[in-house]
Amino acid sequence: MPADLLNQGLLYPLQSNILETEIQTAARVAKLVFDAGLARVKRPADMVAFILQGVCVRGVGAKAGRPAGIPGSRAFFGQFTEAGC
């Protein structure tokens, strides 16, 4: 949660940023799993990119909006449609 939103009294991320927030949270959790030695795969160099490999966004077409803060998100999310997940 960004500090500016916390300063405004918000307890949850904005709905418009929820996917980005979920991906960042998943990357942090994955890091903890790898740090604890519980992962069954080789540790990736880029944890966010690793999480993005498993993301399926239903109903997101090539012209739909993407979370701005996720590296490579425009190219990544453009691959998915209802039938593509």
Backbone torsions as a table, in degrees:
resi	resn	phi	psi	omega
1	MET	NA	122.2	179.0
2	PRO	-63.4	145.6	-177.0
3	ALA	-60.1	-36.1	-178.8
4	ASP	-63.9	-35.0	177.4
5	LEU	-72.3	-37.7	176.2
6	LEU	-63.5	-38.9	178.6
7	ASN	-64.8	-26.2	177.4
8	GLN	-81.7	-4.4	178.8
9	GLY	92.0	7.7	179.0
10	LEU	-77.5	139.0	179.8
11	LEU	-102.0	-19.9	-176.9
12	TYR	-126.6	154.3	177.3
13	PRO	-65.7	156.6	176.3
14	LEU	-62.2	145.0	-178.5
15	GLN	-61.6	-31.1	180.0
16	SER	-66.9	-18.0	-179.5
17	ASN	-112.1	11.4	-170.7
18	ILE	-64.3	-39.5	-179.6
19	LEU	-64.4	-44.3	177.6
20	GLU	-59.7	-43.1	179.0
21	THR	-62.1	-44.0	179.9
22	GLU	-63.2	-40.2	-180.0
23	ILE	-67.1	-42.7	178.0
24	GLN	-64.0	-39.3	177.8
25	THR	-65.0	-43.8	178.2
26	ALA	-61.0	-38.8	178.6
27	ALA	-64.8	-38.7	178.0
28	ARG	-66.6	-41.6	178.6
29	VAL	-65.0	-43.2	178.5
30	ALA	-60.1	-39.3	178.0
31	LYS	-60.5	-42.0	177.8
32	LEU	-63.2	-39.5	178.6
33	VAL	-63.4	-45.0	178.9
34	PHE	-66.4	-41.7	179.3
35	ASP	-62.0	-33.4	-179.7
36	ALA	-83.1	-3.4	179.3
37	GLY	73.6	23.5	-177.2
38	LEU	-96.5	-7.6	-177.8
39	ALA	-75.4	149.4	178.9
40	ARG	-104.6	5.9	178.0
41	VAL	-125.3	164.5	178.5
42	LYS	-66.0	140.0	-179.8
43	ARG	-63.8	126.1	179.0
44	PRO	-78.3	153.7	177.0
45	ALA	-71.3	-35.5	-178.5
46	ASP	-118.4	105.0	-174.8
47	MET	-68.1	-37.3	179.0
48	VAL	-65.2	-44.0	177.6
49	ALA	-62.2	-37.1	177.3
50	PHE	-61.4	-45.6	178.5
51	ILE	-65.4	-41.7	-178.8
52	LEU	-61.2	-25.5	178.1
53	GLN	-62.8	-25.2	-177.8
54	GLY	-105.1	5.6	-177.1
55	VAL	-84.5	132.6	174.1
56	CYS	-124.2	120.0	-178.0
57	VAL	-110.2	103.4	-179.1
58	ARG	-71.4	136.5	175.1
59	GLY	79.8	6.2	178.9
60	VAL	-94.6	111.7	179.0
61	GLY	-93.8	178.1	-176.0
62	ALA	-63.6	-25.2	-177.5
63	LYS	-101.4	-0.5	-179.4
64	ALA	-73.4	161.4	179.5
65	GLY	-70.9	150.5	179.1
66	ARG	-122.6	153.8	173.2
67	PRO	-62.6	126.2	-172.9
68	ALA	-71.1	-28.7	-171.8
69	GLY	-86.0	-3.3	-177.4
70	ILE	-91.7	120.3	-178.9
71	PRO	-58.4	129.0	176.5
72	GLY	73.4	13.1	-173.2
73	SER	-65.8	-35.1	-178.9
74	ARG	-61.2	-46.5	179.3
75	ALA	-69.7	-39.2	-176.5
76	PHE	-67.5	-52.5	-175.4
77	PHE	-71.3	-22.1	178.2
78	GLY	-64.6	-16.4	-179.3
79	GLN	-74.7	-21.9	-167.3
80	PHE	-102.4	140.8	170.1
81	THR	-136.7	-178.9	178.8
82	GLU	-53.5	-44.8	-176.0
83	ALA	-81.8	-15.9	-172.9
84	GLY	-85.5	-7.8	-176.5
85	CYS	-85.1	NA	NA
